């Protein structure tokens, strides 16, 4: 890789790491611990949208952020991003009704959501911009290179945590599924 590409990859990785740390505050502390969205009938569906996004996070990391990817793996990662974006839209449209009994979406969480969206979008845009033109061909190799030094290791360390958080979300959704009246 050359210097400009390395700079973009480092910037993308740094943005992603800040996003992941703040996402833990939002997705674990606020959603699961403080508000217990999974345990309220009105917010159970919102928890399901969060669960879908949590399940997608590790595959998105592996397909777009842990290495410089190309070809089918790059396009699979973009497809996952499209699904993630759809789930985020469903989540956003459900929040007013979901949070009504809980006092609505608090100012801190609202600001946090804006910051998280900005960080995630920037990490994705910069990371995709770092790829060479040849990476976008379906016939390109799936892995074109490693992230520079510390950054590759740091981003890879997010994967196990993402898997644990996804399993926690799934477990809580299943445990409290009776709240939605969808499953007996």
NUVO-204135 format. One record per atom (N, C-alpha, C): x, y, z; residue in one letter. Coordinates in steps of 0.02 Angstrom, whole numbers, padded with zeros to 5 digits, always signed. Layout:
// residues N
XYZa...
END
This chain:
// residues 184
+00043-00059+00000x+00000+00000+00000x+00045+00062+00000x+00019+00116-00025x+00058+00177-00024x+00035+00224+00031x+00071+00278+00040x+00062+00321+00099x-00009+00349+00105x-00038+00372+00050x-00106+00401+00053x-00156+00347+00072x-00150+00288+00044x-00196+00233+00061x-00189+00215+00134x-00127+00209+00158x-00116+00194+00229x-00148+00247+00274x-00141+00310+00255x-00170+00365+00294x-00246+00358+00297x-00277+00342+00241x-00350+00334+00239x-00371+00273+00280x-00334+00218+00275x-00350+00158+00314x-00344+00171+00389x-00293+00207+00409x-00284+00224+00480x-00341+00269+00503x-00360+00319+00463x-00415+00363+00482x-00480+00324+00487x-00494+00281+00439x-00554+00239+00441x-00555+00196+00503x-00499+00165+00519x-00494+00122+00578x-00504+00161+00642x-00474+00220+00646x-00482+00262+00706x-00555+00283+00715x-00588+00303+00661x-00659+00321+00665x-00701+00261+00686x-00685+00203+00660x-00721+00142+00677x-00712+00125+00751x-00653+00132+00777x-00640+00116+00848x-00678+00163+00894x-00681+00227+00877x-00719+00275+00917x-00794+00258+00912x-00817+00242+00851x-00886+00221+00841x-00902+00160+00884x-00859+00110+00885x-00872+00049+00923x-00876+00063+00998x-00832+00105+01023x-00833+00122+01095x-00898+00158+01113x-00918+00207+01073x-00980+00243+01087x-01041+00200+01075x-01037+00154+01028x-01092+00107+01016x-01104+00062+01076x-01051+00045+01111x-01059+00004+01171x-01097+00044+01224x-01083+00108+01230x-01120+00150+01277x-01194+00151+01258x-01208+00162+01195x-01277+00165+01172x-01311+00097+01173x-01281+00049+01139x-01313-00016+01129x-01314-00062+01189x-01265-00056+01232x-01263-00100+01290x-01289-00062+01352x-01256-00007+01369x-01276+00027+01431x-01346+00057+01426x-01357+00100+01376x-01422+00135+01373x-01479+00087+01355x-01470+00049+01299x-01525+00006+01275x-01539-00055+01319x-01485-00089+01341x-01495-00152+01376x-01497-00144+01452x-01455-00101+01480x-01449-00096+01552x-01497-00043+01580x-01490+00018+01558x-01530+00072+01587x-01604+00068+01566x-01617+00063+01501x-01687+00063+01477x-01718-00006+01471x-01676-00058+01466x-01701-00127+01459x-01754-00131+01404x-01737-00107+01345x-01785-00105+01289x-01813-00174+01273x-01772-00225+01282x-01793-00293+01267x-01849-00318+01313x-01857-00286+01370x-01904-00310+01422x-01971-00273+01423x-01982-00228+01375x-02044-00190+01373x-02080-00206+01308x-02144-00220+01312x-02184-00238+01253x-02179-00183+01199x-02183-00121+01219x-02183-00067+01170x-02116-00059+01134x-02062-00079+01166x-01996-00070+01136x-01963-00135+01113x-01999-00190+01118x-01970-00254+01098x-01952-00254+01024x-01994-00226+00981x-01979-00225+00910x-01916-00183+00896x-01909-00127+00931x-01848-00088+00924x-01787-00130+00943x-01794-00170+00996x-01739-00214+01015x-01723-00264+00959x-01774-00288+00924x-01763-00334+00869x-01723-00300+00814x-01738-00237+00799x-01699-00201+00748x-01626-00194+00772x-01617-00179+00836x-01549-00175+00863x-01514-00243+00858x-01551-00296+00870x-01524-00363+00867x-01500-00379+00796x-01540-00363+00747x-01519-00374+00678x-01455-00337+00661x-01450-00275+00684x-01390-00235+00671x-01330-00263+00709x-01342-00287+00770x-01287-00317+00809x-01262-00380+00774x-01307-00420+00747x-01288-00482+00712x-01247-00465+00650x-01262-00411+00616x-01227-00393+00555x-01158-00362+00568x-01147-00336+00628x-01085-00298+00640x-01021-00339+00630x-01018-00398+00657x-00957-00439+00648x-00944-00456+00575x-00994-00478+00537x-00981-00491+00465x-00962-00427+00427x-00990-00370+00446x-00970-00308+00414x-00897-00292+00430x-00878-00301+00493x-00808-00291+00512x-00762-00335+00470x-00779-00399+00465x-00737-00448+00430x-00734-00435+00355x-00789-00411+00326x-00790-00402+00254x-00765-00334+00231x-00764-00285+00276x-00745-00218+00254x-00689-00184+00295x-00678-00206+00356x-00633-00166+00399x-00571-00202+00425x-00570-00268+00430x-00513-00301+00460x-00455-00310+00411x-00471-00305+00346x-00420-00309+00293x-00442-00262+00237x-00397-00250+00191x-00415-00214+00130x-00445-00267+00084x-00511-00265+00077x-00546-00317+00039x-00563-00292-00031x-00577-00341-00074x-00597-00326-00142x-00641-00381-00167x-00661-00377-00229x-00699-00429-00262x-00765-00445-00227x-00781-00509-00227x-00845-00532-00199x-00852-00516-00125x-00797-00519-00087x-00800-00504-00016x-00817-00430-00004x-00789-00386-00044x-00805-00315-00039x-00879-00303-00054x-00903-00333-00108x-00973-00324-00127x-01020-00357-00076x-01000-00412-00046x-01041-00443+00007x-01045-00395+00066x-00990-00364+00083x-00990-00315+00138x-01035-00256+00123x-01036-00233+00062x-01080-00178+00043x-01153-00200+00047x-01168-00261+00026x-01236-00288+00032x-01257-00289+00106x-01211-00310+00150x-01226-00310+00222x-01239-00239+00247x-01202-00191+00221x-01214-00120+00240x-01283-00097+00218x-01306-00119+00160x-01372-00100+00136x-01426-00129+00184x-01417-00192+00204x-01465-00221+00251x-01461-00185+00318x-01401-00169+00341x-01392-00132+00404x-01427-00064+00400x-01420-00031+00343x-01452+00034+00335x-01528+00028+00338x-01555-00024+00307x-01628-00035+00310x-01650-00047+00381x-01612-00086+00419x-01629-00098+00490x-01624-00033+00530x-01575+00008+00514x-01570+00072+00550x-01630+00116+00535x-01654+00116+00474x-01714+00155+00458x-01775+00128+00495x-01782+00062+00498x-01837+00033+00537x-01832+00051+00610x-01771+00048+00637x-01759+00067+00707x-01779+00140+00719x-01756+00184+00676x-01770+00255+00684x-01845+00269+00681x-01880+00237+00635x-01952+00249+00628x-01992+00219+00686x-01962+00171+00722x-01998+00140+00778x-01987+00176+00844x-01939+00221+00848x-01918+00248+00913x-01971+00290+00947x-02009+00331+00911x-02060+00373+00945x-02110+00330+00982x-02138+00282+00949x-02187+00238+00981x-02154+00194+01034x-02096+00168+01018x-02060+00124+01062x-02042+00156+01129x-02024+00219+01126x-01998+00254+01186x-02051+00295+01221x-02112+00298+01196x-02163+00342+01226x-02172+00327+01300x-02179+00264+01319x-02191+00246+01389x-02128+00256+01432x-02071+00263+01399x-02008+00272+01435x-01986+00346+01437x-02031+00390+01416x-02015+00462+01418x-01984+00488+01354x-01985+00449+01302x-01957+00470+01237x-01882+00461+01234x-01854+00480+01178x-01782+00476+01168x-01750+00535+01202x-01705+00522+01249x-01672+00575+01287x-01624+00615+01243x-01610+00676+01265x-01566+00721+01227x-01497+00690+01218x-01469+00662+01272x-01402+00632+01267x-01401+00576+01215x-01452+00533+01218x-01454+00477+01170x-01465+00502+01099x-01506+00553+01091x-01518+00582+01025x-01452+00609+00996x-01415+00646+01035x-01351+00673+01013x-01302+00616+00999x-01302+00565+01042x-01259+00507+01032x-01275+00473+00966x-01339+00465+00949x-01358+00434+00886x-01331+00473+00826x-01336+00539+00830x-01309+00581+00775x-01234+00571+00768x-01199+00572+00825x-01127+00562+00824x-01109+00493+00798x-01145+00442+00819x-01131+00374+00795x-01143+00367+00720x-01197+00396+00695x-01210+00394+00624x-01155+00429+00585x-01132+00485+00610x-01079+00522+00577x-01014+00482+00576x-00995+00454+00634x-00934+00415+00638x-00936+00354+00593x-00993+00318+00594x-00999+00257+00553x-00995+00275+00479x-01031+00326+00458x-01031+00346+00388x-00962+00368+00366x-00928+00405+00408x-00860+00428+00391x-00812+00369+00387x-00816+00322+00434x-00772+00263+00433x-00782+00223+00369x-00845+00214+00350x-00861+00176+00289x-00835+00213+00228x-00852+00277+00222x-00833+00316+00163x-00757+00318+00154x-00722+00332+00209x-00649+00336+00204x-00619+00267+00189x-00646+00215+00222x-00621+00147+00210x-00632+00124+00138x-00689+00141+00110x-00703+00122+00041x-00661+00163-00008x-00651+00226+00008x-00610+00269-00034x-00537+00247-00036x-00514+00211+00015x-00445+00188+00018x-00432+00129-00029x-00484+00098-00054x-00475+00040-00097x-00455+00061-00167x-00410+00023-00198x-00392+00038-00267x-00450+00023-00314x-00451+00053-00371x-00505+00044-00420x-00515-00030-00437x-00460-00067-00440x-00464-00138-00459x-00502-00180-00407x-00506-00156-00345x-00540-00193-00292x-00614-00201-00306x-00643-00157-00346x-00715-00155-00357x-00737-00206-00410x-00691-00238-00443x-00708-00291-00491x-00726-00355-00453x-00779-00388-00474x-00798-00451-00441x-00743-00503-00447x-00700-00497-00497x-00646-00546-00506x-00583-00528-00466x-00585-00473-00429x-00527-00453-00388x-00518-00502-00331x-00458-00510-00306x-00448-00552-00247x-00489-00526-00188x-00512-00571-00145x-00552-00550-00087x-00512-00510-00036x-00448-00526-00029x-00406-00488+00018x-00347-00460-00022x-00342-00394-00021x-00290-00359-00058x-00231-00338-00015x-00243-00335+00050x-00189-00314+00094x-00212-00309+00166x-00164-00295+00208x-00175-00288+00281x-00181-00215+00299x-00213-00202+00355x-00213-00134+00382x-00144-00120+00412x-00123-00058+00412x-00057-00041+00438x-00050-00056+00513x+00001-00093+00531x+00023-00105+00600x-00031-00116+00652x-00031-00074+00703x-00076-00077+00760x-00149-00079+00738x-00167-00044+00685x-00236-00034+00666x-00270-00099+00646x-00234-00142+00610x-00263-00206+00591x-00279-00249+00652x-00234-00250+00700x-00244-00288+00762x-00302-00258+00802x-00304-00192+00808x-00356-00159+00847x-00425-00172+00819x-00432-00166+00753x-00497-00178+00722x-00518-00251+00728x-00470-00296+00719x-00485-00368+00725x-00509-00385+00796x-00486-00348+00846x-00507-00361+00916x-00580-00343+00928x-00610-00304+00882x-00681-00287+00890x-00726-00347+00875x-00702-00394+00834x-00744-00450+00811x-00770-00493+00869x-00727-00518+00914x-00755-00559+00969x-00807-00522+01011x-00795-00460+01026x-00843-00420+01064x-00908-00412+01026x-00904-00402+00961x-00964-00395+00920x-01004-00459+00920x-00970-00516+00919x-01005-00581+00921x-01040-00590+00988x-01007-00574+01043x-01036-00580+01109x-01097-00534+01116x-01092-00473+01093x-01148-00426+01098x-01206-00449+01054x-01191-00476+00995x-01244-00503+00952x-01280-00561+00986x-01242-00606+01016x-01272-00663+01052x-01314-00639+01111x-01291-00589+01146x-01329-00561+01202x-01396-00532+01177x-01393-00494+01122x-01454-00466+01093x-01503-00521+01072x-01477-00571+01039x-01520-00627+01016x-01551-00662+01077x-01510-00676+01127x-01535-00710+01187x-01590-00670+01221x-01581-00605+01227x-01631-00562+01258x-01695-00558+01216x-01687-00555+01151x-01746-00553+01106x-01786-00617+01112x-01752-00673+01113x-01786-00738+01119x-01819-00744+01188x-01782-00725+01239x-01808-00731+01307x-01872-00690+01318x-01875-00632+01285x-01931-00586+01296x-01978-00584+01235x-01976-00633+01190x-02015-00631+01129x-02090-00630+01142x-02112-00655+01197x-02184-00656+01212x-02212-00585+01218x-02169-00535+01230x-02191-00466+01239x-02224-00438+01175x-02200-00460+01118x-02228-00432+01056x-02292-00466+01036x-02308-00523+01066x-02367-00561+01047x-02357-00597+00981x-02295-00599+00956x-02280-00630+00892x-02272-00705+00898x-02245-00727+00954x-02229-00798+00964x-02258-00820+01031x-02281-00879+01033x-02308-00905+01097x-02252-00937+01136x
END
